[in-house]
């Protein structure tokens, strides 16, 4: 039987971020997810929007529908929901950059200890 893989399982650093977010208490999740959303917004300003509507598959459209219905755990937080939409269609090399900038952003805002505490849980 094949193991179910989510889009964020492809890159270990992205997978770790989503696992930590999933286990994080709501107040801390709000702070950290806002940093991730800000990093993505800056990358989009700098590099352009990664969305090419001509290549979005039926599966991606189903993902957008699922997020509209808020069926997944990360659809309930507006920053993670929006971040997940962009991250799911970004090129793999961009994902690495976003995660690195996210970690730097956490340190700048002194949220890295909160994030690291939740890695251990």
C-alpha positions in Angstrom: 0.0 0.0 0.0 1.4 3.4 -1.0 1.8 6.0 1.7 -0.3 9.2 1.2 2.0 12.2 0.4 0.9 15.8 0.7 2.4 18.5 -1.5 4.5 19.8 1.4 6.1 16.4 2.0 8.3 16.9 -1.0 10.9 19.2 0.7 11.9 18.3 4.2 12.2 21.9 5.4 8.7 22.7 4.2 7.4 19.6 5.7 8.9 20.5 9.1 7.4 23.9 9.0 3.9 22.5 8.4 4.3 19.8 11.1 5.4 22.4 13.6 2.5 24.7 12.7 0.1 21.8 13.0 1.2 21.2 16.6 1.5 24.8 17.6 -1.0 26.5 20.0 -3.2 29.1 18.3 -1.7 32.4 19.7 1.9 31.3 18.7 0.6 29.9 15.4 -0.9 33.2 14.5 2.4 35.1 15.1 4.6 32.6 13.2 2.2 32.1 10.3 2.0 35.8 9.8 5.8 35.9 9.4 5.6 33.1 6.8 2.9 35.0 4.9 5.0 38.2 5.0 8.0 36.3 3.5 5.9 34.9 0.7 4.4 38.3 0.0 7.9 39.8 -0.3 9.1 37.0 -2.6 6.0 37.6 -4.8 6.8 41.4 -5.0 10.4 40.7 -5.8 10.0 37.7 -8.2 6.5 38.0 -9.5 3.5 35.8 -8.9 4.3 32.1 -9.3 0.7 31.3 -10.5 0.4 30.4 -14.2 -3.3 29.7 -14.6 -2.7 27.8 -17.8 -0.8 25.0 -16.0 -3.1 24.6 -12.9 -4.3 21.0 -13.0 -7.7 19.6 -12.0 -6.0 18.4 -8.7 -5.0 22.0 -7.9 -8.5 23.2 -8.5 -9.8 20.6 -6.1 -7.2 21.8 -3.5 -8.6 25.4 -3.9 -12.1 24.0 -3.4 -11.0 22.2 -0.3 -9.5 25.3 1.1 -12.7 27.2 0.4 -14.6 24.6 2.5 -11.9 24.7 5.2 -11.5 20.9 5.4 -7.8 20.8 6.1 -6.2 21.8 9.4 -4.3 24.8 7.9 -7.4 26.2 6.2 -8.6 27.6 9.5 -5.8 30.1 9.8 -5.9 32.8 7.1 -2.2 33.3 6.9 -1.4 29.5 6.6 -4.2 29.0 4.1 -2.9 31.8 1.9 0.7 30.7 2.3 -0.2 27.1 1.5 -1.8 28.2 -1.7 1.3 30.0 -2.9 3.8 27.4 -1.6 1.9 24.6 -3.3 2.6 26.1 -6.7 6.0 27.6 -6.2 9.0 26.0 -7.9 11.0 23.7 -5.5 14.0 26.0 -5.5 11.9 28.9 -4.4 10.5 26.9 -1.5 14.0 26.5 0.0 14.5 30.2 -0.2 11.1 31.0 1.4 11.8 28.6 4.3 15.3 30.1 4.9 13.9 33.6 4.8 11.1 32.5 7.1 13.6 31.2 9.7 15.5 34.5 9.4 12.2 36.4 9.9 11.5 34.5 13.0 14.9 35.4 14.5 14.4 39.1 13.7 11.1 39.1 15.5 12.4 37.0 18.4 9.9 34.2 17.5 12.5 31.6 16.8 12.4 30.3 20.4 8.6 29.8 20.1 9.1 27.9 16.9 12.0 25.8 18.3 10.0 24.9 21.4 7.3 23.5 19.2 9.7 21.4 17.2 10.4 19.4 20.4 6.8 18.7 21.1 
